[in-house]
Amino acid sequence: MLELKELYKTFNPGTINAKTALNGLSLTLNDGDFVTVIGGNGAGKSTMLNATAGTFFVDSGKVIIDGSDVTNLPEHKRAAFIGRVFQDPMMGTAPSMWIEENLALAARGGRRGLSWGVTKEEKEQYRELLGGLGLGLESRLTTKVSTLSGGQRQALTLLMATLKRPKLLLLDEHTAALDPKTAAKVMELTDRIVREGQLTTLMITHNMRDAIQYGNRLIMLHDGHVILDIAGEEKKKLTVPDLLEQFTKASGDEFANDRAILS
């Protein structure tokens, strides 16, 4: 479903501020994989997601989604394959528009706009979908998104990103800006939506417990490449101390600061 082949990306090349963010990164996701991604600051996690989404082009390597080479496609063309939820709850929605208008835009994929308005049938569909979130949004279709809480906006963005069952769902620390209780609720919704839709998903998180609890596979990045890849029964048996120990073995004892960030 997703193949990242030997990706390299250096920012500010040729300057004293040059930073190699991806260093030969390779990763393959099978159809239906839910992969959690962890790593210290600067490990390349967000760069990997941005390279996959087409936010920028890589220096070399290939990005293949569902058998199609999208390496040279701009972000707006890759959007046909990808759903994405960002860390910032303010991103991913049109805050000045109503909930039903945001859902209509997502459902129509930018086609037809809102020139025909939101139909009665669409409203009923959106009420049913929102009701499944358990946040009371089904009775607030004409509420402006800007008035919603961070958790409500992330839940809405998640629904919008998966409305058309994307080939690939990218979650970029989408609970990091939420309080612990709300973050837990959004993660439960994420897990249910991913499982019910059988969505191929790549989720970045700094929460090691979430990385262990959710998904069928866990990878750890360091210095722009994969240093751990754990799946199946091995992943189910993981504990946070186990994972930290494996990280130490894979990266070396000198990376104590990264271990502090991960824990």
C-alpha positions, 0 to 999 in steps of 0.5 A: 500500500505504501512504499518509501524507498531510500528517502533522503532529504536535507534542509538548507544544503550547503549551509552551516544550518544544513540538516539531514532529516531523512537518511536513506529511510525505507518503509513498507506498509501493507494494506490495512496496517496501522503503524505507530511511529515514535522517536526523539526530537529530530528523528525524522518523523514529521519529515517522513509524513510530509515527504509522503504527503508531498508537502515537499519533494525528497532529494532522492528516493521513491514514494509509492502509494497503492502501486502508483509512483507519486514521488514527483506529484505535488501535494494537492494531487496526492491528496486524492489518495491521502487523508491527514489529521494534524497536531494543531486542532485549528488545521484541517477544517474551515473555521468560519464555516458550519460543521455541515459545510465542512463535511460537505466539502470533504465528502465532495472532494472539492467538486461542486463546492457548496453552490448547491447547498447541503441537501436534506439527504446529506444532512441526515448522513452527517447527523448519523456520522456525527452521532457515532462520535458521541460528542453531541455534534449531530445536533449542531450542524449549523455551528461554526467550527471555530466555536468547537473545543480542540477535541471536538475539532480533532474528532471532526477533522478525523471524520472528514479525513476518512469520509471517502476512505483514503488509500492512506491515513496520516496522523501527525501527533493528532492528540498532542495538543489535547488534555489527557482525557480528551486525547484518550477519547480521540484515540479511542475514536481513531482506533474505531474508525481505523478498524471499521474502515480497515484504513492503512494508517501511519500515526506519529506519537510521543506517547509510548503507551499509545504507540504500544496499545494501538495498531498492529505494528510499531516503528522507531526512527532515529537520525532519519531512518528506521531503527526498530520495527516490531509487529504482531505478537512481539508488539502485543507483549511490549512494555514501555521499559522493554521498548526503551531497552530496545531503543538503547540497544539499537541507537546506543547509550549516548542517546540518553536525551532521546530516551528521556523524550520518549518516556 
